[in-house]
Amino acid sequence: MSPAARHASTIRIIGNITLVAGLLVSVITLSDDLGSAEPYILAGFLVVTGIGLRIEAAVSSPRA
């Protein structure tokens, strides 16, 4: 495996982790009825970061 492919794979995995973390934060917050917006802002930030990392991995991955 080339270093570029390994780098893209690592970025893709980190992107997946941040996507899952953002979705978990939003699901856990749904059960909490305090009306606070901060957890949703954090969840949105994590999801946007995860999507950005996935796009970066797709763009920077070596072509076969």
N, CA, C, O and CB atoms as a CASP TS submission, in Angstrom:
PFRMAT TS
TARGET T0000
AUTHOR 0000-0000-0000
METHOD Language model
MODEL 1
PARENT N/A
ATOM      1  N   MET     1       0.857  -1.166   0.000  1.00  0.00           N
ATOM      2  CA  MET     1       0.000   0.000   0.000  1.00  0.00           C
ATOM      3  C   MET     1       0.907   1.234   0.000  1.00  0.00           C
ATOM      4  O   MET     1       1.833   1.329   0.806  1.00  0.00           O
ATOM      5  CB  MET     1      -0.977  -0.005   1.233  1.00  0.00           C
ATOM      6  N   SER     2       0.643   2.151  -0.884  1.00  0.00           N
ATOM      7  CA  SER     2       1.457   3.359  -0.994  1.00  0.00           C
ATOM      8  C   SER     2       1.137   4.321   0.157  1.00  0.00           C
ATOM      9  O   SER     2       0.066   4.244   0.758  1.00  0.00           O
ATOM     10  CB  SER     2       1.222   4.051  -2.360  1.00  0.00           C
ATOM     11  N   PRO     3       2.070   5.222   0.454  1.00  0.00           N
ATOM     12  CA  PRO     3       1.812   6.188   1.530  1.00  0.00           C
ATOM     13  C   PRO     3       0.598   7.085   1.253  1.00  0.00           C
ATOM     14  O   PRO     3      -0.125   7.449   2.180  1.00  0.00           O
ATOM     15  CB  PRO     3       3.041   7.055   1.743  1.00  0.00           C
ATOM     16  N   ALA     4       0.376   7.439  -0.010  1.00  0.00           N
ATOM     17  CA  ALA     4      -0.786   8.277  -0.335  1.00  0.00           C
ATOM     18  C   ALA     4      -2.089   7.521  -0.076  1.00  0.00           C
ATOM     19  O   ALA     4      -3.047   8.100   0.437  1.00  0.00           O
ATOM     20  CB  ALA     4      -0.725   8.740  -1.809  1.00  0.00           C
ATOM     21  N   ALA     5      -2.132   6.257  -0.418  1.00  0.00           N
ATOM     22  CA  ALA     5      -3.331   5.456  -0.181  1.00  0.00           C
ATOM     23  C   ALA     5      -3.550   5.242   1.313  1.00  0.00           C
ATOM     24  O   ALA     5      -4.685   5.251   1.787  1.00  0.00           O
ATOM     25  CB  ALA     5      -3.224   4.103  -0.901  1.00  0.00           C
ATOM     26  N   ARG     6      -2.470   5.054   2.042  1.00  0.00           N
ATOM     27  CA  ARG     6      -2.586   4.874   3.494  1.00  0.00           C
ATOM     28  C   ARG     6      -3.093   6.154   4.151  1.00  0.00           C
ATOM     29  O   ARG     6      -3.909   6.107   5.071  1.00  0.00           O
ATOM     30  CB  ARG     6      -1.226   4.463   4.102  1.00  0.00           C
ATOM     31  N   HIS     7      -2.602   7.304   3.671  1.00  0.00           N
ATOM     32  CA  HIS     7      -3.036   8.594   4.202  1.00  0.00           C
ATOM     33  C   HIS     7      -4.528   8.810   3.933  1.00  0.00           C
ATOM     34  O   HIS     7      -5.264   9.238   4.822  1.00  0.00           O
ATOM     35  CB  HIS     7      -2.207   9.740   3.581  1.00  0.00           C
ATOM     36  N   ALA     8      -4.968   8.519   2.727  1.00  0.00           N
ATOM     37  CA  ALA     8      -6.384   8.676   2.378  1.00  0.00           C
ATOM     38  C   ALA     8      -7.261   7.740   3.201  1.00  0.00           C
ATOM     39  O   ALA     8      -8.361   8.110   3.610  1.00  0.00           O
ATOM     40  CB  ALA     8      -6.599   8.414   0.881  1.00  0.00           C
ATOM     41  N   SER     9      -6.771   6.533   3.442  1.00  0.00           N
ATOM     42  CA  SER     9      -7.530   5.576   4.240  1.00  0.00           C
ATOM     43  C   SER     9      -7.662   6.052   5.686  1.00  0.00           C
ATOM     44  O   SER     9      -8.722   5.909   6.296  1.00  0.00           O
ATOM     45  CB  SER     9      -6.860   4.197   4.196  1.00  0.00           C
ATOM     46  N   THR    10      -6.593   6.614   6.228  1.00  0.00           N
ATOM     47  CA  THR    10      -6.630   7.127   7.591  1.00  0.00           C
ATOM     48  C   THR    10      -7.597   8.299   7.701  1.00  0.00           C
ATOM     49  O   THR    10      -8.367   8.379   8.658  1.00  0.00           O
ATOM     50  CB  THR    10      -5.232   7.551   8.041  1.00  0.00           C
ATOM     51  N   ILE    11      -7.563   9.202   6.736  1.00  0.00           N
ATOM     52  CA  ILE    11      -8.478  10.346   6.749  1.00  0.00           C
ATOM     53  C   ILE    11      -9.922   9.861   6.636  1.00  0.00           C
ATOM     54  O   ILE    11     -10.807  10.395   7.304  1.00  0.00           O
ATOM     55  CB  ILE    11      -8.145  11.329   5.598  1.00  0.00           C
ATOM     56  N   ARG    12     -10.164   8.864   5.803  1.00  0.00           N
ATOM     57  CA  ARG    12     -11.523   8.332   5.633  1.00  0.00           C
ATOM     58  C   ARG    12     -12.025   7.721   6.948  1.00  0.00           C
ATOM     59  O   ARG    12     -13.189   7.902   7.305  1.00  0.00           O
ATOM     60  CB  ARG    12     -11.554   7.270   4.497  1.00  0.00           C
ATOM     61  N   ILE    13     -11.169   7.010   7.658  1.00  0.00           N
ATOM     62  CA  ILE    13     -11.568   6.394   8.932  1.00  0.00           C
ATOM     63  C   ILE    13     -11.884   7.468   9.966  1.00  0.00           C
ATOM     64  O   ILE    13     -12.878   7.361  10.684  1.00  0.00           O
ATOM     65  CB  ILE    13     -10.457   5.457   9.460  1.00  0.00           C
ATOM     66  N   ILE    14     -11.047   8.504  10.049  1.00  0.00           N
ATOM     67  CA  ILE    14     -11.299   9.593  10.997  1.00  0.00           C
ATOM     68  C   ILE    14     -12.591  10.315  10.637  1.00  0.00           C
ATOM     69  O   ILE    14     -13.346  10.714  11.524  1.00  0.00           O
ATOM     70  CB  ILE    14     -10.115  10.588  11.016  1.00  0.00           C
ATOM     71  N   GLY    15     -12.851  10.485   9.349  1.00  0.00           N
ATOM     72  CA  GLY    15     -14.109  11.091   8.918  1.00  0.00           C
ATOM     73  C   GLY    15     -15.312  10.264   9.339  1.00  0.00           C
ATOM     74  O   GLY    15     -16.322  10.809   9.783  1.00  0.00           O
ATOM     75  N   ASN    16     -15.204   8.947   9.200  1.00  0.00           N
ATOM     76  CA  ASN    16     -16.296   8.069   9.639  1.00  0.00           C
ATOM     77  C   ASN    16     -16.531   8.185  11.138  1.00  0.00           C
ATOM     78  O   ASN    16     -17.673   8.220  11.597  1.00  0.00           O
ATOM     79  CB  ASN    16     -15.992   6.612   9.271  1.00  0.00           C
ATOM     80  N   ILE    17     -15.442   8.246  11.897  1.00  0.00           N
ATOM     81  CA  ILE    17     -15.567   8.341  13.356  1.00  0.00           C
ATOM     82  C   ILE    17     -16.246   9.645  13.759  1.00  0.00           C
ATOM     83  O   ILE    17     -17.105   9.649  14.641  1.00  0.00           O
ATOM     84  CB  ILE    17     -14.185   8.238  14.025  1.00  0.00           C
ATOM     85  N   THR    18     -15.867  10.755  13.118  1.00  0.00           N
ATOM     86  CA  THR    18     -16.503  12.022  13.477  1.00  0.00           C
ATOM     87  C   THR    18     -17.971  12.065  13.047  1.00  0.00           C
ATOM     88  O   THR    18     -18.801  12.657  13.738  1.00  0.00           O
ATOM     89  CB  THR    18     -15.745  13.184  12.847  1.00  0.00           C
ATOM     90  N   LEU    19     -18.292  11.446  11.920  1.00  0.00           N
ATOM     91  CA  LEU    19     -19.700  11.363  11.517  1.00  0.00           C
ATOM     92  C   LEU    19     -20.521  10.585  12.541  1.00  0.00           C
ATOM     93  O   LEU    19     -21.599  11.023  12.944  1.00  0.00           O
ATOM     94  CB  LEU    19     -19.822  10.704  10.135  1.00  0.00           C
ATOM     95  N   VAL    20     -20.016   9.449  12.951  1.00  0.00           N
ATOM     96  CA  VAL    20     -20.731   8.624  13.931  1.00  0.00           C
ATOM     97  C   VAL    20     -20.840   9.359  15.259  1.00  0.00           C
ATOM     98  O   VAL    20     -21.887   9.315  15.905  1.00  0.00           O
ATOM     99  CB  VAL    20     -20.020   7.267  14.129  1.00  0.00           C
ATOM    100  N   ALA    21     -19.772  10.034  15.675  1.00  0.00           N
ATOM    101  CA  ALA    21     -19.814  10.779  16.936  1.00  0.00           C
ATOM    102  C   ALA    21     -20.856  11.888  16.880  1.00  0.00           C
ATOM    103  O   ALA    21     -21.598  12.088  17.842  1.00  0.00           O
ATOM    104  CB  ALA    21     -18.434  11.369  17.257  1.00  0.00           C
ATOM    105  N   GLY    22     -20.921  12.609  15.767  1.00  0.00           N
ATOM    106  CA  GLY    22     -21.916  13.664  15.626  1.00  0.00           C
ATOM    107  C   GLY    22     -23.336  13.127  15.657  1.00  0.00           C
ATOM    108  O   GLY    22     -24.214  13.710  16.292  1.00  0.00           O
ATOM    109  N   LEU    23     -23.556  12.023  14.976  1.00  0.00           N
ATOM    110  CA  LEU    23     -24.896  11.429  14.983  1.00  0.00           C
ATOM    111  C   LEU    23     -25.259  10.894  16.365  1.00  0.00           C
ATOM    112  O   LEU    23     -26.411  11.002  16.785  1.00  0.00           O
ATOM    113  CB  LEU    23     -24.985  10.302  13.948  1.00  0.00           C
ATOM    114  N   LEU    24     -24.283  10.317  17.079  1.00  0.00           N
ATOM    115  CA  LEU    24     -24.553   9.840  18.441  1.00  0.00           C
ATOM    116  C   LEU    24     -24.873  10.992  19.379  1.00  0.00           C
ATOM    117  O   LEU    24     -25.772  10.882  20.213  1.00  0.00           O
ATOM    118  CB  LEU    24     -23.359   9.053  18.976  1.00  0.00           C
ATOM    119  N   VAL    25     -24.148  12.092  19.253  1.00  0.00           N
ATOM    120  CA  VAL    25     -24.437  13.257  20.099  1.00  0.00           C
ATOM    121  C   VAL    25     -25.852  13.748  19.850  1.00  0.00           C
ATOM    122  O   VAL    25     -26.568  14.074  20.796  1.00  0.00           O
ATOM    123  CB  VAL    25     -23.424  14.393  19.836  1.00  0.00           C
ATOM    124  N   SER    26     -26.264  13.805  18.597  1.00  0.00           N
ATOM    125  CA  SER    26     -27.621  14.287  18.312  1.00  0.00           C
ATOM    126  C   SER    26     -28.688  13.313  18.810  1.00  0.00           C
ATOM    127  O   SER    26     -29.724  13.744  19.315  1.00  0.00           O
ATOM    128  CB  SER    26     -27.792  14.517  16.809  1.00  0.00           C
ATOM    129  N   VAL    27     -28.454  12.021  18.677  1.00  0.00           N
ATOM    130  CA  VAL    27     -29.434  11.028  19.152  1.00  0.00           C
ATOM    131  C   VAL    27     -29.524  11.043  20.671  1.00  0.00           C
ATOM    132  O   VAL    27     -30.619  10.971  21.228  1.00  0.00           O
ATOM    133  CB  VAL    27     -29.059   9.613  18.661  1.00  0.00           C
ATOM    134  N   ILE    28     -28.382  11.134  21.346  1.00  0.00           N
ATOM    135  CA  ILE    28     -28.395  11.173  22.814  1.00  0.00           C
ATOM    136  C   ILE    28     -29.076  12.444  23.298  1.00  0.00           C
ATOM    137  O   ILE    28     -29.785  12.418  24.304  1.00  0.00           O
ATOM    138  CB  ILE    28     -26.958  11.087  23.380  1.00  0.00           C
ATOM    139  N   THR    29     -28.874  13.540  22.608  1.00  0.00           N
ATOM    140  CA  THR    29     -29.463  14.813  23.010  1.00  0.00           C
ATOM    141  C   THR    29     -30.972  14.828  22.796  1.00  0.00           C
ATOM    142  O   THR    29     -31.683  15.564  23.480  1.00  0.00           O
ATOM    143  CB  THR    29     -28.820  15.954  22.241  1.00  0.00           C
ATOM    144  N   LEU    30     -31.471  14.028  21.855  1.00  0.00           N
ATOM    145  CA  LEU    30     -32.916  13.983  21.634  1.00  0.00           C
ATOM    146  C   LEU    30     -33.669  13.524  22.872  1.00  0.00           C
ATOM    147  O   LEU    30     -34.797  13.957  23.109  1.00  0.00           O
ATOM    148  CB  LEU    30     -33.238  13.066  20.472  1.00  0.00           C
ATOM    149  N   SER    31     -33.055  12.647  23.667  1.00  0.00           N
ATOM    150  CA  SER    31     -33.727  12.149  24.859  1.00  0.00           C
ATOM    151  C   SER    31     -33.679  13.156  26.001  1.00  0.00           C
ATOM    152  O   SER    31     -34.450  13.048  26.955  1.00  0.00           O
ATOM    153  CB  SER    31     -33.103  10.840  25.298  1.00  0.00           C
ATOM    154  N   ASP    32     -32.775  14.140  25.914  1.00  0.00           N
ATOM    155  CA  ASP    32     -32.655  15.174  26.935  1.00  0.00           C
ATOM    156  C   ASP    32     -33.586  16.322  26.578  1.00  0.00           C
ATOM    157  O   ASP    32     -33.542  16.827  25.457  1.00  0.00           O
ATOM    158  CB  ASP    32     -31.187  15.669  27.067  1.00  0.00           C
ATOM    159  N   ASP    33     -34.418  16.736  27.504  1.00  0.00           N
ATOM    160  CA  ASP    33     -35.441  17.745  27.208  1.00  0.00           C
ATOM    161  C   ASP    33     -35.145  19.082  27.892  1.00  0.00           C
ATOM    162  O   ASP    33     -36.041  19.689  28.479  1.00  0.00           O
ATOM    163  CB  ASP    33     -36.813  17.238  27.642  1.00  0.00           C
ATOM    164  N   LEU    34     -33.887  19.546  27.817  1.00  0.00           N
ATOM    165  CA  LEU    34     -33.543  20.810  28.446  1.00  0.00           C
ATOM    166  C   LEU    34     -33.695  21.986  27.495  1.00  0.00           C
ATOM    167  O   LEU    34     -33.752  23.128  27.949  1.00  0.00           O
ATOM    168  CB  LEU    34     -32.133  20.759  28.971  1.00  0.00           C
ATOM    169  N   GLY    35     -33.762  21.746  26.195  1.00  0.00           N
ATOM    170  CA  GLY    35     -33.946  22.822  25.247  1.00  0.00           C
ATOM    171  C   GLY    35     -32.670  23.573  24.931  1.00  0.00           C
ATOM    172  O   GLY    35     -32.728  24.675  24.385  1.00  0.00           O
ATOM    173  N   SER    36     -31.539  23.019  25.252  1.00  0.00           N
ATOM    174  CA  SER    36     -30.261  23.674  25.011  1.00  0.00           C
ATOM    175  C   SER    36     -29.788  23.389  23.583  1.00  0.00           C
ATOM    176  O   SER    36     -29.940  22.273  23.087  1.00  0.00           O
ATOM    177  CB  SER    36     -29.207  23.203  26.038  1.00  0.00           C
ATOM    178  N   ALA    37     -29.219  24.392  22.931  1.00  0.00           N
ATOM    179  CA  ALA    37     -28.799  24.246  21.533  1.00  0.00           C
ATOM    180  C   ALA    37     -27.343  23.829  21.407  1.00  0.00           C
ATOM    181  O   ALA    37     -26.932  23.410  20.325  1.00  0.00           O
ATOM    182  CB  ALA    37     -29.018  25.546  20.785  1.00  0.00           C
ATOM    183  N   GLU    38     -26.542  23.924  22.465  1.00  0.00           N
ATOM    184  CA  GLU    38     -25.119  23.649  22.364  1.00  0.00           C
ATOM    185  C   GLU    38     -24.794  22.230  21.890  1.00  0.00           C
ATOM    186  O   GLU    38     -23.899  22.075  21.058  1.00  0.00           O
ATOM    187  CB  GLU    38     -24.478  23.885  23.686  1.00  0.00           C
ATOM    188  N   PRO    39     -25.468  21.199  22.373  1.00  0.00           N
ATOM    189  CA  PRO    39     -25.146  19.851  21.870  1.00  0.00           C
ATOM    190  C   PRO    39     -25.427  19.694  20.383  1.00  0.00           C
ATOM    191  O   PRO    39     -24.711  18.975  19.686  1.00  0.00           O
ATOM    192  CB  PRO    39     -25.933  18.809  22.638  1.00  0.00           C
ATOM    193  N   TYR    40     -26.464  20.363  19.894  1.00  0.00           N
ATOM    194  CA  TYR    40     -26.772  20.271  18.469  1.00  0.00           C
ATOM    195  C   TYR    40     -25.742  21.015  17.627  1.00  0.00           C
ATOM    196  O   TYR    40     -25.439  20.606  16.506  1.00  0.00           O
ATOM    197  CB  TYR    40     -28.167  20.824  18.194  1.00  0.00           C
ATOM    198  N   ILE    41     -25.208  22.102  18.163  1.00  0.00           N
ATOM    199  CA  ILE    41     -24.133  22.813  17.464  1.00  0.00           C
ATOM    200  C   ILE    41     -22.901  21.922  17.386  1.00  0.00           C
ATOM    201  O   ILE    41     -22.258  21.838  16.339  1.00  0.00           O
ATOM    202  CB  ILE    41     -23.793  24.152  18.179  1.00  0.00           C
ATOM    203  N   LEU    42     -22.571  21.256  18.488  1.00  0.00           N
ATOM    204  CA  LEU    42     -21.441  20.323  18.503  1.00  0.00           C
ATOM    205  C   LEU    42     -21.674  19.182  17.519  1.00  0.00           C
ATOM    206  O   LEU    42     -20.765  18.812  16.776  1.00  0.00           O
ATOM    207  CB  LEU    42     -21.218  19.765  19.921  1.00  0.00           C
ATOM    208  N   ALA    43     -22.869  18.627  17.507  1.00  0.00           N
ATOM    209  CA  ALA    43     -23.181  17.538  16.586  1.00  0.00           C
ATOM    210  C   ALA    43     -23.071  17.992  15.142  1.00  0.00           C
ATOM    211  O   ALA    43     -22.530  17.272  14.303  1.00  0.00           O
ATOM    212  CB  ALA    43     -24.578  16.994  16.857  1.00  0.00           C
ATOM    213  N   GLY    44     -23.573  19.166  14.848  1.00  0.00           N
ATOM    214  CA  GLY    44     -23.462  19.704  13.492  1.00  0.00           C
ATOM    215  C   GLY    44     -22.019  19.930  13.090  1.00  0.00           C
ATOM    216  O   GLY    44     -21.635  19.637  11.958  1.00  0.00           O
ATOM    217  N   PHE    45     -21.218  20.447  14.005  1.00  0.00           N
ATOM    218  CA  PHE    45     -19.801  20.662  13.724  1.00  0.00           C
ATOM    219  C   PHE    45     -19.095  19.339  13.444  1.00  0.00           C
ATOM    220  O   PHE    45     -18.286  19.250  12.521  1.00  0.00           O
ATOM    221  CB  PHE    45     -19.127  21.384  14.898  1.00  0.00           C
ATOM    222  N   LEU    46     -19.397  18.316  14.233  1.00  0.00           N
ATOM    223  CA  LEU    46     -18.778  17.010  14.017  1.00  0.00           C
ATOM    224  C   LEU    46     -19.192  16.399  12.675  1.00  0.00           C
ATOM    225  O   LEU    46     -18.360  15.826  11.972  1.00  0.00           O
ATOM    226  CB  LEU    46     -19.148  16.061  15.156  1.00  0.00           C
ATOM    227  N   VAL    47     -20.449  16.519  12.326  1.00  0.00           N
ATOM    228  CA  VAL    47     -20.930  15.961  11.066  1.00  0.00           C
ATOM    229  C   VAL    47     -20.310  16.692   9.877  1.00  0.00           C
ATOM    230  O   VAL    47     -19.891  16.054   8.911  1.00  0.00           O
ATOM    231  CB  VAL    47     -22.461  16.037  10.997  1.00  0.00           C
ATOM    232  N   VAL    48     -20.250  18.015   9.937  1.00  0.00           N
ATOM    233  CA  VAL    48     -19.652  18.782   8.847  1.00  0.00           C
ATOM    234  C   VAL    48     -18.163  18.455   8.716  1.00  0.00           C
ATOM    235  O   VAL    48     -17.650  18.330   7.604  1.00  0.00           O
ATOM    236  CB  VAL    48     -19.851  20.295   9.078  1.00  0.00           C
ATOM    237  N   THR    49     -17.475  18.316   9.839  1.00  0.00           N
ATOM    238  CA  THR    49     -16.060  17.950   9.808  1.00  0.00           C
ATOM    239  C   THR    49     -15.873  16.555   9.213  1.00  0.00           C
ATOM    240  O   THR    49     -14.964  16.340   8.412  1.00  0.00           O
ATOM    241  CB  THR    49     -15.459  18.008  11.224  1.00  0.00           C
ATOM    242  N   GLY    50     -16.720  15.615   9.597  1.00  0.00           N
ATOM    243  CA  GLY    50     -16.633  14.263   9.050  1.00  0.00           C
ATOM    244  C   GLY    50     -16.871  14.225   7.552  1.00  0.00           C
ATOM    245  O   GLY    50     -16.179  13.513   6.825  1.00  0.00           O
ATOM    246  N   ILE    51     -17.845  14.987   7.093  1.00  0.00           N
ATOM    247  CA  ILE    51     -18.113  15.042   5.651  1.00  0.00           C
ATOM    248  C   ILE    51     -16.931  15.663   4.917  1.00  0.00           C
ATOM    249  O   ILE    51     -16.539  15.193   3.849  1.00  0.00           O
ATOM    250  CB  ILE    51     -19.403  15.845   5.363  1.00  0.00           C
ATOM    251  N   GLY    52     -16.368  16.720   5.491  1.00  0.00           N
ATOM    252  CA  GLY    52     -15.204  17.357   4.877  1.00  0.00           C
ATOM    253  C   GLY    52     -14.010  16.412   4.790  1.00  0.00           C
ATOM    254  O   GLY    52     -13.308  16.387   3.779  1.00  0.00           O
ATOM    255  N   LEU    53     -13.781  15.649   5.830  1.00  0.00           N
ATOM    256  CA  LEU    53     -12.675  14.688   5.809  1.00  0.00           C
ATOM    257  C   LEU    53     -12.915  13.590   4.778  1.00  0.00           C
ATOM    258  O   LEU    53     -11.986  13.156   4.098  1.00  0.00           O
ATOM    259  CB  LEU    53     -12.480  14.067   7.198  1.00  0.00           C
ATOM    260  N   ARG    54     -14.153  13.147   4.667  1.00  0.00           N
ATOM    261  CA  ARG    54     -14.459  12.128   3.653  1.00  0.00           C
ATOM    262  C   ARG    54     -14.249  12.672   2.243  1.00  0.00           C
ATOM    263  O   ARG    54     -13.748  11.959   1.374  1.00  0.00           O
ATOM    264  CB  ARG    54     -15.906  11.631   3.812  1.00  0.00           C
ATOM    265  N   ILE    55     -14.624  13.919   2.012  1.00  0.00           N
ATOM    266  CA  ILE    55     -14.404  14.523   0.694  1.00  0.00           C
ATOM    267  C   ILE    55     -12.905  14.669   0.427  1.00  0.00           C
ATOM    268  O   ILE    55     -12.439  14.395  -0.680  1.00  0.00           O
ATOM    269  CB  ILE    55     -15.108  15.905   0.601  1.00  0.00           C
ATOM    270  N   GLU    56     -12.152  15.100   1.442  1.00  0.00           N
ATOM    271  CA  GLU    56     -10.715  15.234   1.270  1.00  0.00           C
ATOM    272  C   GLU    56     -10.076  13.875   0.957  1.00  0.00           C
ATOM    273  O   GLU    56      -9.176  13.795   0.121  1.00  0.00           O
ATOM    274  CB  GLU    56     -10.083  15.846   2.529  1.00  0.00           C
ATOM    275  N   ALA    57     -10.530  12.821   1.613  1.00  0.00           N
ATOM    276  CA  ALA    57      -9.976  11.491   1.331  1.00  0.00           C
ATOM    277  C   ALA    57     -10.309  11.051  -0.080  1.00  0.00           C
ATOM    278  O   ALA    57      -9.487  10.421  -0.746  1.00  0.00           O
ATOM    279  CB  ALA    57     -10.504  10.463   2.334  1.00  0.00           C
ATOM    280  N   ALA    58     -11.502  11.375  -0.540  1.00  0.00           N
ATOM    281  CA  ALA    58     -11.892  10.986  -1.893  1.00  0.00           C
ATOM    282  C   ALA    58     -11.078  11.741  -2.944  1.00  0.00           C
ATOM    283  O   ALA    58     -10.706  11.172  -3.970  1.00  0.00           O
ATOM    284  CB  ALA    58     -13.388  11.238  -2.105  1.00  0.00           C
ATOM    285  N   VAL    59     -10.803  13.008  -2.692  1.00  0.00           N
ATOM    286  CA  VAL    59     -10.057  13.820  -3.639  1.00  0.00           C
ATOM    287  C   VAL    59      -8.575  13.434  -3.660  1.00  0.00           C
ATOM    288  O   VAL    59      -7.949  13.398  -4.719  1.00  0.00           O
ATOM    289  CB  VAL    59     -10.212  15.299  -3.297  1.00  0.00           C
ATOM    290  N   SER    60      -8.024  13.148  -2.483  1.00  0.00           N
ATOM    291  CA  SER    60      -6.582  12.893  -2.392  1.00  0.00           C
ATOM    292  C   SER    60      -6.202  11.432  -2.596  1.00  0.00           C
ATOM    293  O   SER    60      -5.014  11.115  -2.658  1.00  0.00           O
ATOM    294  CB  SER    60      -6.076  13.345  -1.058  1.00  0.00           C
ATOM    295  N   SER    61      -7.174  10.539  -2.703  1.00  0.00           N
ATOM    296  CA  SER    61      -6.833   9.123  -2.898  1.00  0.00           C
ATOM    297  C   SER    61      -6.248   8.909  -4.280  1.00  0.00           C
ATOM    298  O   SER    61      -6.697   9.515  -5.253  1.00  0.00           O
ATOM    299  CB  SER    61      -8.073   8.226  -2.702  1.00  0.00           C
ATOM    300  N   PRO    62      -5.233   8.035  -4.368  1.00  0.00           N
ATOM    301  CA  PRO    62      -4.630   7.765  -5.677  1.00  0.00           C
ATOM    302  C   PRO    62      -5.606   7.024  -6.577  1.00  0.00           C
ATOM    303  O   PRO    62      -6.385   6.184  -6.127  1.00  0.00           O
ATOM    304  CB  PRO    62      -3.337   6.952  -5.521  1.00  0.00           C
ATOM    305  N   ARG    63      -5.543   7.352  -7.840  1.00  0.00           N
ATOM    306  CA  ARG    63      -6.425   6.703  -8.822  1.00  0.00           C
ATOM    307  C   ARG    63      -5.830   5.364  -9.226  1.00  0.00           C
ATOM    308  O   ARG    63      -4.614   5.225  -9.359  1.00  0.00           O
ATOM    309  CB  ARG    63      -6.634   7.606 -10.073  1.00  0.00           C
ATOM    310  N   ALA    64      -6.689   4.393  -9.418  1.00  0.00           N
ATOM    311  CA  ALA    64      -6.227   3.057  -9.808  1.00  0.00           C
ATOM    312  C   ALA    64      -6.131   2.917 -11.305  1.00  0.00           C
ATOM    313  O   ALA    64      -5.758   1.855 -11.803  1.00  0.00           O
ATOM    314  CB  ALA    64      -7.150   1.993  -9.257  1.00  0.00           C
TER
END
